[in-house]
Amino acid sequence: FDAVKWRNALSEKEGLIPLYYTDTALTTVYKTGTVNITNANVRWDAPGYRLPTEAEWEYAARNKGVTPGNRHSGYEIDTNIANCVWYKSNSSASAHIIGTKKANGLGIFDMNGNVWEFCWDNTSDYTTAPATDPKGPDTGGNRIGRGRSWNDATSQNNSFRNLLLTPSIINNVFGVRLVRK
């Protein structure tokens, strides 16, 4: 909930139209409370900040599909995971400043390790229907987390694992990534 409200606040601070609203008419910007907003409450064409969808996150982590699913983001640059990922053995039990490890082929840092990242999508079964830029289902009590954290083992830090996150969870292994149109 806070990640979505913070994105709206940052969008407004920078003079951008926010994306998340408490109503489907998209007239009341989501600023307070714990409103379970759906895809219908999102102004997808707005230029403000938002959470990545799970599909966007995976596309970025896998370097547009170049990196195999069982490898860390950055594998195509450096096969030594310690050069690209903060994980249990090299993190000193804490998160680190973004960009201190090697980026992946798209120049994006810390897609694996460091902190789990909230994605927009609700948890639900994947559809078998082909989709372009899917936004995820409107139902499901949790959100998707991707990327693993500084507290996970080396073998767990790859581009295909996800976690079910309660929207109200706060912990030092969870974080957010900004996305903007």
Secondary structure by P-SEA (a helix, b strand, c coil): caaaaaaaaaaaaacbbbcccccccccccccccccccccccccccccbbbbbcaaaaaaaaaccccccccccccccccccccccccccccccccccccccccccccccccccccbbbbcccccccccccccccccccccccbbbbcccccccccccccccbbbbbcccccccccbbbbbcc
